[in-house]
Amino acid sequence: MGIVFQLPVIAYFLGKMGFITSAMLSQYRKHAFIVIMLLAAIITPPDIMTLILVTIPLYLLFEVSIHIIK
């Protein structure tokens, strides 16, 4: 879980290298949400509340990554 919180830092470096852009991340926002939900389902116990409590910060980190790359 701690590695996932490095998402904005990794996105920053990938954006500076030209591998990703904020437009590309915005375009695939729906896909990213599904991947985040799957990741949260894998790393949490089978409880809907825990799934939601992990999904929300991960999605917010994704949104922060978009703004950092801009």
C-alpha positions, 0 to 999 in steps of 0.5 A: 500500500505504501508503494501506491502512495508514490503515484504522483512522484512516479507520474511526475518523472514519467511526465518529465520524460515524455512517457505520459501527459495529463491529457492522456491520463484524463482520457483514460480516467474511467479505465484508471478508476476500474484498475484502482478498484481492482487493486483495492479489492486485491489488497483489502479484505473482503469488506465493502467499507474497506474497499471504499476507504482504500479506493478514494485515496488512490483515486485522489492520488491519480487526480493529483498526478494529473494536476502535477503533470500539467 
